[in-house]
Structures are given as structure tokens and as C-alpha cells.
Amino acid sequence: MAGEFNLIRKYFVRPTPSAILGPGDDCALVQPSPGKQLAVTTDMLVAGTHFLPDTNPRNLGWKALAVNISDLAAMGAQPRWATLAGALPAVDEAWIASFADGFFACAAEYGVDVIGGDTTKGPLNVCITAMGEVEPGRALHRDGAKAGDQIWVSGRPGLASLGLAHLQGRITLPEPWPRLCVGALEKPRPRVALGLALNGIASAAIDVSDGLLADLGHIAERSGCAAAVKLVQLPHLPKGESYDADLRRMALECQLTGGDDYELCFTAPGTQSLAIAQIAAQLELPLWNIGEMVAGAGVTVLDPDGKPVEFDRKGYDHFGPTS
């Protein structure tokens, strides 16, 4: 019979060489590296809110850990450990095995030891706590941007939101969009190497989980200045023969207000432009200068003539309006 502890032992207990004591006791024991600070983050993924109930469980396992690793990346921290807690409506060993495969594949990719957790019966959800290390005084914060700093973003925000719209049948994406967008939604790639490389270069950083404008707004608010985003400097999204005006508009809205990208948005003085270009080349990762921090408050999007462009919403908010 597959009881709770048998399921944990069978699917979620793996070697934890970096921990003093891993799963199996009341607590795990870990020892941070000498001279390092711990960075700790927690994220919950709930079926129907953060993922579709029929999402491939292997992809869900990957994503559950990846979104937490992305928070560590945004702080310039090196991922080290994670705990996994979750609720399952029923025991489905094939689903659990696939989820565990994806979860531990992500853990192996980013050097994370899974040191404990919990399971219970209930509506499907997954909650991860991830821990990383960073040198004192070197962590990237949201509150360091200054007027005059350039605004940068990695990769191509908007793909994940377009992928969700495609899966929900709200749009039909032409090739090669479906593979690119659904892949971005279901298997995000945390920008750990970028976060580490930005230590000493970026003045502020955040990962894009709730929408580019919304998350950039957090940097602006915490830093006490405003952000001006220029449409002509946004990343290019892939185009196809069916790339009509409606799809173009939706792509732009997804790019600016869609979530689930887990790219890094960061600010840096203009004097760091060459260093950032070198990082982009070394990591083979597109980094886009999309605007500038300015005096004032809030986030403004400017068209090619420098005139403000309004959007109905800025990003995702679980308990409030999305505008």
C-alpha cells in the first residue's frame, strides 16, 4: 500500500551531499559556506491558478523548482538547497513519478539538493522553499536603481503568456510560436548565471513573474524613481506569415503585462553597457536595453514619438485589480 512516507521515500528521497542531514528527521541540517549569507525564497503553485490541471507532470515538476531558483537568480545568489511540500487529491503513482523526474532534473541542472518537505491530501498544489548563498553586500536588491540608469531585460518576455493563451484557445499561434511559447510557459530557464554575473554591475534586479511592467514597477517604487520603457527597444518576438495586427497587439500586451517568463529585469548605469554586452556574449543570452529610469514615480511606456501608450493592465495580482 502506498502510504505517505512510502511515497516520500520512493520518489522524493535522494542523496544530499551538500547537507549535514537530509530528509528523514524532524529538520534538515545545512551549513552555509564560510563568509556567505543565506538567500531564502518560497513560492506556491496552485492548480487552476498557476498551471492548468492537465499540465504535463514532468514539466510541472521542473517549473515548480525553477520559479524558486529564478528568485535566487534575481538576488545574484547561487542555488544550494530546497524543500518540497505539496497536496495531492489522490495517489497517482505514474503522475508522482513523472513530477519527481522533472523536479529532480531541475535540481540536478542547477546544483540543488532537496533536503526535506511534506505531503498531504487536498487540492493539487506545490510549495517550494529554495535557499542559496551570496557574499555579504553583494546581493542584488530592488531598491538600488537611480534616475539615469538604463533598464535591461533578458530573453524574450511575453512568450509564456502567449503560450498560455494558445493552450486556452484564446488565440491560435502560427508556427514556430506554439513550441517556443508553450515551452517557455512550461519549462522556464532560471537565469542563475546572469544573476551571478550581474553582481557589482546591476544597480537593481527582479525576475519577471507577474509581468514586465508590474515587476519593473516594483523596482521603481522601491528605488524612489520612475521607469520609462521605449516600445522601439523591446525584444523582438518571432514572426510568421499569419502575424496579423490582432496577434501583434496581443504579443505586445503579453510582452509587457503577461507573467510566467522568469527572465531578469535589471537596471545599471550607462557606464556598464560594455560589461553587459560582454555578459550577453559569454552567456549566449540576449540582453535588451529597453529604457531608462527617470525622476518621478510609476512606469510609462513610450511610442516611437515619445508619447505615452496606455495598457488596460500592468500585470498579475492574486488579490486585486490587474491594472
N, C-alpha and C positions, 0 to 999 in steps of 0.2 A: 504493500500500500504506500502511495506517495504522500507521506506526511510533510509538514512544513520543513522540518530540519533535514529530512532526507532529500528534499528538493534543493535546499540550500547547498548541502554537501555535494550533491551530484552535479549541479550546474554552475554554482557560483563560488565555490572554494577553490582557489588556485594558489600556487606559490606566491609569497610576498617577500622577496629577498630584501627589499629596502625597509621593511618594518621590523621592529623588535618582536612584536606579537601581532599576528594577523587574525583572521576570523576564527571563532570558536570559543571565545571568552566573553566576559561582560563588556570589555572595551578592547580596542586595539591600542598598541603602544608604538609610537613613532618617535624618531629622534631627528629633528631638523639638522641640516648640515651646519657646521660651526660658522658663526657670523651671519647666518641667514635669518630672515623673517618669514613667518608663515602667511600666505595669502589664502583665504578660505572663502568659498562661494557655494551657494545652494540654489538649485533650480528644480522646479516640479513640472512634469509634463503630464497633462490630463487628456484622456481620450475625448475627442469631440471638441476640445479647445485648442490643444497644441498639435494634435495629429489626428488623422482620420482613423476610425476604428479598424479599417481593413488595411492599414499600412503594413507593408512587409515587416515582420517582426525583427529580422536581422538588421534592416535599415533603422528601425526604431531603437534597437539596442545601441547601434553606433551613435545615432543622434542624441540619445539620452545623455551619454557621456560627453559627446563633442560640444554640446551647448555650454556645459560647465567648463570644459577646458578653454572654450572661447573667452569666458570671463577672466580666466587666469592670463590668457594671452593679452587681453586688453590692459592688464596691470603690469605687463612685462615680466610675468612670473614663469618659472619653469615648473610644469606639472609634475607631481610626485605621487599623491595618494587620492583615493576616492572611496566613498561608501555608497551603497545602493539600497534604497528602500522602495518597496512597491506594493500595490494592491492588485490582486487578480480576482476576477469574478468567479473563476473556476480553474481547476487544474487541467491544463492542456500541455502535455509534456513536449509535443512537437513544437508548439509556439514558444515555450520557455527555452528549449534547446536552441532554437534559431535566434531568439532575442539574446541569449547569453553569448552565442557565437559573434554577433555583431558588437556587443558591448565589450567583450574581451579583445576583439580585433582592434577596436579604437584604443583600448587601454595599452595594447602592445605597440601600436603605431606611435603613441605619444609618451611612452615610458611611464605609465601609471600603474601602481599596484592597488588592487581592490582589497581593502583591509576590513570590511565588515558591512553590516546593513540589517535589513529586516524585511519580512514579508507578512502580509495579512490578506484576508478575503474582503473584497469590496470592489467598487467600480474601478476599472482599469486606470491606473496612474503610476508614474515612476518619479521618484525624488532622489536626486543625486547631491551629495556634498563632495566637492573636489578641493584639494589642497595643493598648493605649490610653494615654491621658495623664491625669494627675491632678496637682493642685497639691501641693507638698510639705506634709506634715502634714494633708492633707485627705482622704486615702483612708479609706474605711470598713473597719474590721477586724472580726474575730470576737471579739476579746478585750476589748472595751470595755464590756460590759454590767455593770450593778451591781444589787444587790438593791434592789427598789422600782421599777425601770424597767418600763414597760409593754412587752408583746410584741405586735407587729403583723405582719400578712401581707397581701400584695396579692392581688387577683383571687380565684380560687376553686380552691385546691389540691384535687386529687383527680380532676378531670375527665380528665386524661391517663391516669391509671391505670385509670379506668373505661372509657375508650376502648379501651385495650389488652385489657381483659377481654372487651369486646364483640367485638373483632376475633378474639380467640382462641376465641370461642364459649363462654366460661365463664359469661356472662350474656347476656341479651337486653334491651337498653335500650329503653324506650318513648320515643316522640318527646316533646320535641325533643332528647333526650340524644345519640343517635348523632352527629349533625352537630356538636354542641358538644364532645363528648368526644373523638371521633376528630380533630377539628380542633385541639383543644388538644394532643393527642399528636403529631400530625404537623407542625404549624406553630406552634410556641411563639412568643410575642412577648416578647423580652427587655425588661426594664423599665429601659431606659437612662435615660429622662427621670426616672424615680423615683429611681434611684440618684444622679443628679446633684443632684436637689432635696433629697436627704437629707443632703448634705454639711453639717456643722455642726449637724444636728438629731438624727440617729440616733447612738446610742452603739455599736452593733454591727450587722452585717448579714451575710447569707448568701443565696445563691439556693437554691431548693428543687429539688434534683435527685434526691436519694436518699430523700425522704420528709420530711414536715414535722417529725415527732418526731426523726428521726435528725439532720436538719440543725440544728434548734434545739438538739439535744444538743451539737453542735459549739460553738455559741456559749456554752452553759452551761459546758462543760468548759474552753474556752479562757479564759473570764471568771472562773472560780473561784466560780461560784454555781449555783443550780438554777433550773429553769423550771416554772411551774405553769400549765397550759393548761386553760381552762374550756370544757366542751362547749357551754354555752349561748351562748358568744360566738363560736363558729366561723362561718365564712361559710356562707350558705345555698346549698345545691345545688338545681338545678332539679328540680321535681317533676312527675309525670304521674299519670294515672289508675291506672297499674299500679305505682305506687310502694309496694310492699308491704314487710313487715318485713325480709325477707331482703335486698332491694335497699337498704333503708335502712341495714342493718348493713354491707353491702359498701361503700356510699357513704361511710360514716363511716370504715371502715378504709382506703379509698383516700385519703380526705382527710387522714388522719393519718400513714399509713405508705407510701402509694404515691409513686412518683417521677415524674420527667419533667415536672414542672409549670413549672419555671423562673420561678416567682414569687419575690418577695423577702420574706424573713422578717427583721425587724429589731426592735431594741429602742430605746427612747427614754425619757427622763424624762417623768413625767406633765405637767410644765410645757410640753412641746412638743405636747400634744394638739391645740390650736387650729391650730398651724402644720401639723400633719399633716393635719388636716381640710381646710385650705386647699389643700394639695398635692393631695389626693384630688379636690377640686372642680376645680382647674386642669387636672389631667391626665385628668379624667373616668374615674378608675380607683378601684374600691372598695378601701379600706384598712380592715382589721378589727383591732380591739384584741382579742386572743384570750387574754390572761392577763397574768402578771406574773413577773418574775424575783425569786427569793427566796433566802434563805440556804440552804446545803446543797449537794447535788450531784444531777445527773440531771434527768430530765424526768418530771413527773407530770401525768396527765390527771384532772381532777376533774369529777364529775357535778353536777347542779343542787343536790344536798345537800352538796356539798363533799367527797364521798367519792372515793377513787382508783378509777379504772377501768383494768383491765389489758388489754393487747393482746398477741397472740401474737408480734408482731414490731414493731420500731421503724422499719425502713426497709431499703434495699437495700445489701448488702455483697458485692462480687465474690468475695472470698476467704474469707468466714467466714459464721457463722450470721447470720440477719437479725433476730434478736431483740435 
